[in-house]
Amino acid sequence: MLFDFGGTLDAAGVPWKERIFHLYREEGVDVEAERFAPVFYRADDALVGTIPSTLSFRDTVHRLVAGVSSGLGVTDAAVGARVATRFIDQALDAVGAGTPVLAPSVPTSACTGSSP
């Protein structure tokens, strides 16, 4: 059994909230951390119990980012799409870097949402 406590497997220990916050800032969204945090947590909480266990990592990230964009008032869907895509790419790179350690424990399909 393997546990991921918010960024230990898909980043260098940096939680999703911080990573997504920085990606929005890099996209030019002017938001302070104090305002971003409750928006992120509302979007995250809204997913609990509403998504099927079969939803892929990619789709989960896109749903989370859509909720964050809505909460921030970001109306340009392209901004959210870029944030989600960059987050996913960075996460998959981090998981790929850890594959030699994780390979015996976690199938790659668990991270990419693809079928075995």
Contact map, one row per residue, 1 for C-alpha under 8 A:
11100000000000000000000000000000000000000000000000000000000000000000000000000000000000000000000000000000100000000000
11110000000000000000000000000000000000000000000000000000000000000000000000000000000000000000000000000000100000000000
11111000000000000000000000000000000000000000000000000000000000000000000000000000000000000000000000000000000000000000
01111111100000000000000000000000000000000000000000000000000000000000000000000000000000000000000000000000000000000000
00111111000000000000000000000000000000000000000000000000000000000000000000000000000000000000000000000000000000000000
00011111100011110000000000000000000000000000000000000000000000000000000000000000000000000000000000000000000000000000
00011111111111110000000000000000000000000000000000000000000000000000000000000000000000000000000000000000000000000000
00011111111111100000000000000000000000000000000000000000000000000000000000000000000000000000000000000000000000000000
00010111111110000000000000000000000000000000000000000000000000000000000000000000000000000000011001000000000000000000
00000011111100000000000000000000000000000000000000000000000000000000000000000000000000000111111000000000000000000000
00000011111111100000000000000000000000000000000000000000000000000000000000000000000000000110011000000000000000000000
00000011111111000000000000000000000000000000000000000000000000000000000000000000000000000000010000000000000000000000
00000111101111100000000000000000000000000000000000000000000000000000000000000000000000000000000000000000000000000000
00000111001111110110000000000000000000000000000000000000000000000000000000000000000000000000000000000000000000000000
00000111001011111110000000000000000000000000000000000000000000000000000000000000000000000000000000000000000000000000
00000110000001111111000000000000000000000000000000000000000000000000000000000000000000000000000000000000000000000000
00000000000000111111100000000000000010010000000000000000000000000000000000000000000000000000000000000000000000000000
00000000000001111111110000000000000000000000000000000000000000000000000000000000000000000000000000000000000000000000
00000000000001111111111000000000000000000000000000000000000000000000000000000000000000100000000000000000000000000000
00000000000000011111111100000000000000000000000000000000000000000000000000000000001000100000000000000000000000000000
00000000000000001111111110000000100100000000000000000000000000000000000000000000000000000000000000000000000000000000
00000000000000000111111111000000000000000000000000000000000000000000000000000000000000000000000000000000000000000000
00000000000000000011111111100000000000000000000000000000000000000000000000000000001001100000000000000000000000000000
00000000000000000001111111111000000000000000000000000000000000000000000000000010001000000000000000000000000000000000
00000000000000000000111111111110000000000000000000000000000000000000000000000000000000000000000000000000000000000000
00000000000000000000011111111000000000000000000000000000000000000000000000000000000000000000000000000000000000000000
00000000000000000000001111111000000000000000000000000000000000000000000000000010001000000000000000000000000000000000
00000000000000000000000111111100000000000000000000000000000000000000000000000000000000000000000000000000000000000000
00000000000000000000000111111110000000000000000000000000000000000000000001000000000000000000000000000000000000000000
00000000000000000000000010011111000000000000000000000000000000000000000000000000000000000000000000000000000000000000
00000000000000000000000010001111101100000000000000000000000000000000000000000000000000000000000000000000000000000000
00000000000000000000000000000111111100000000000000000000000000000000000000000000000000000000000000000000000000000000
00000000000000000000100000000011111110000000000000000000000000000000000000000000000000000000000000000000000000000000
00000000000000000000000000000001111111000000000000000000000000000000000000000000000000000000000000000000000000000000
00000000000000000000000000000011111111100000000000000000000000000000000000000000000000000000000000000000000000000000
00000000000000000000100000000011111111110000000000000000000000000000000100000000000000000000000000000000000000000000
00000000000000001000000000000000111111111000000000000000000000000000000000000000000000000000000000000000000000000000
00000000000000000000000000000000011111111100000000000000000000000000000000000000000000000000000000000000000000000000
00000000000000000000000000000000001111111110000000000000000000000001001100000000000000000000000000000000000000000000
00000000000000001000000000000000000111111111000000000000000000000011001000000000000000000000000000000000000000000000
00000000000000000000000000000000000011111111100000000000000000000000000000000000000000000000000000000000000000000000
00000000000000000000000000000000000001111111110000000000000000000000000000000000000000000000000000000000000000000000
00000000000000000000000000000000000000111111111000000000000000011011001000000000000000000000000000000000000000000000
00000000000000000000000000000000000000011111111100000000000000010010000000000000000000000000000000000000000000000000
00000000000000000000000000000000000000001111111100000000000000000000000000000000000000000000000000000000000000000000
00000000000000000000000000000000000000000111111101000000000000000000000000000000000000000000000000000000000000000000
00000000000000000000000000000000000000000011111111100000000000110000000000000000000000000000000000000000000000000000
00000000000000000000000000000000000000000001111111100000000000000000000000000000000000000000000000000000000000000000
00000000000000000000000000000000000000000000001111110000000000000000000000000000000000000000000000000000000000000000
00000000000000000000000000000000000000000000011111110000000000000000000000000000000000000000000000000000000000000000
00000000000000000000000000000000000000000000001111111010000100000000000000000000000000000000000000000000000000000000
00000000000000000000000000000000000000000000000011111110000000000000000000000000000000000000000000000000000000000000
00000000000000000000000000000000000000000000000000111110000000000000000000000000000000000000000000000000000000000000
00000000000000000000000000000000000000000000000000011111000000000000000000000000000000000000000000000000000000000000
00000000000000000000000000000000000000000000000000111111101100000000000000000000000000000000000000000000000000001000
00000000000000000000000000000000000000000000000000000111111100000000000000000000000000000000000000000000000000111100
00000000000000000000000000000000000000000000000000000011111110000000000000000000000000000000000000000000000000111000
00000000000000000000000000000000000000000000000000000001111111000000000000000000000000010000000000000000000000011000
00000000000000000000000000000000000000000000000000000011111111100000000000000000000000000000000000000000000000000000
00000000000000000000000000000000000000000000000000100011111111110000000000000000000000000000000000000000000000000000
00000000000000000000000000000000000000000000000000000000111111111000000000000000000100110000000000000000000000000000
00000000000000000000000000000000000000000000000000000000011111111100000000000001100100000000000000000000000000000000
00000000000000000000000000000000000000000000001000000000001111111110000000000000000000000000000000000000000000000000
00000000000000000000000000000000000000000011001000000000000111111111000000000000000000000000000000000000000000000000
00000000000000000000000000000000000000000010000000000000000011111111100000000001001100000000000000000000000000000000
00000000000000000000000000000000000000000000000000000000000001111111110000000001000000000000000000000000000000000000
00000000000000000000000000000000000000010011000000000000000000111111111000000000000000000000000000000000000000000000
00000000000000000000000000000000000000110010000000000000000000011111111100000000000000000000000000000000000000000000
00000000000000000000000000000000000000000000000000000000000000001111111111100001000000000000000000000000000000000000
00000000000000000000000000000000000000000000000000000000000000000111111111100000000000000000000000000000000000000000
00000000000000000000000000000000000000110010000000000000000000000011111111000000000000000000000000000000000000000000
00000000000000000000000000000000000100100000000000000000000000000001111111000000000000000000000000000000000000000000
00000000000000000000000000000000000000000000000000000000000000000000111111100000000000000000000000000000000000000000
00000000000000000000000000001000000000000000000000000000000000000000111111111011000000000000000000000000000000000000
00000000000000000000000000000000000000000000000000000000000000000000110011111000000000000000000000000000000000000000
00000000000000000000000000000000000000000000000000000000000000000000000001111111000000000000000000000000000000000000
00000000000000000000000000000000000000000000000000000000000000000000000001111111100000000000000000000000000000000000
00000000000000000000000000000000000000000000000000000000000000000000000000011111110000000000000000000000000000000000
00000000000000000000000100100000000000000000000000000000000000000000000001011111111000000000000000000000000000000000
00000000000000000000000000000000000000000000000000000000000001001100100001011111111100000000000000000000000000000000
00000000000000000000000000000000000000000000000000000000000001000000000000001111111110000000000000000000000000000000
00000000000000000000000000000000000000000000000000000000000000000000000000000111111111000000000000000000000000000000
00000000000000000001001100100000000000000000000000000000000000001000000000000011111111100000000000000000000000000000
00000000000000000000000000000000000000000000000000000000000011001000000000000001111111110000000000000000000000000000
00000000000000000000000000000000000000000000000000000000000000000000000000000000111111111000000000000000000000000000
00000000000000000000001000000000000000000000000000000000000000000000000000000000011111111100000000000000000000000000
00000000000000000011001000000000000000000000000000000000000010000000000000000000001111111110000000000000000000000000
00000000000000000000000000000000000000000000000000000000010010000000000000000000000111111111000000000000000000000000
00000000000000000000000000000000000000000000000000000000000000000000000000000000000011111111100000000000000000000000
00000000011000000000000000000000000000000000000000000000000000000000000000000000000001111111110000000000000000000000
00000000011000000000000000000000000000000000000000000000000000000000000000000000000000111111111000000000000000000000
00000000010000000000000000000000000000000000000000000000000000000000000000000000000000011111111100000000000000110000
00000000010000000000000000000000000000000000000000000000000000000000000000000000000000001111111110000000000000000000
00000000111100000000000000000000000000000000000000000000000000000000000000000000000000000111111111000000000000000000
00000000111000000000000000000000000000000000000000000000000000000000000000000000000000000011111111100000000000100000
00000000000000000000000000000000000000000000000000000000000000000000000000000000000000000001111111100000000000000000
00000000000000000000000000000000000000000000000000000000000000000000000000000000000000000000111111110000000000000000
00000000100000000000000000000000000000000000000000000000000000000000000000000000000000000000011111111100000000000000
00000000000000000000000000000000000000000000000000000000000000000000000000000000000000000000001111111110000000000000
00000000000000000000000000000000000000000000000000000000000000000000000000000000000000000000000011111110000000000000
00000000000000000000000000000000000000000000000000000000000000000000000000000000000000000000000001111111000000000000
00000000000000000000000000000000000000000000000000000000000000000000000000000000000000000000000001111111110000000000
00000000000000000000000000000000000000000000000000000000000000000000000000000000000000000000000000111111111100000000
00000000000000000000000000000000000000000000000000000000000000000000000000000000000000000000000000001111111000000000
11000000000000000000000000000000000000000000000000000000000000000000000000000000000000000000000000000111111000000000
00000000000000000000000000000000000000000000000000000000000000000000000000000000000000000000000000000111111101000000
00000000000000000000000000000000000000000000000000000000000000000000000000000000000000000000000000000011111111100000
00000000000000000000000000000000000000000000000000000000000000000000000000000000000000000000000000000010011111110000
00000000000000000000000000000000000000000000000000000000000000000000000000000000000000000000000000000000001111111111
00000000000000000000000000000000000000000000000000000000000000000000000000000000000000000000000000000000011111111100
00000000000000000000000000000000000000000000000000000001100000000000000000000000000000000001001000000000001111111000
00000000000000000000000000000000000000000000000000000001110000000000000000000000000000000001000000000000000111111100
00000000000000000000000000000000000000000000000000000011110000000000000000000000000000000000000000000000000011111110
00000000000000000000000000000000000000000000000000000001000000000000000000000000000000000000000000000000000011011111
00000000000000000000000000000000000000000000000000000000000000000000000000000000000000000000000000000000000010001111
00000000000000000000000000000000000000000000000000000000000000000000000000000000000000000000000000000000000010000111
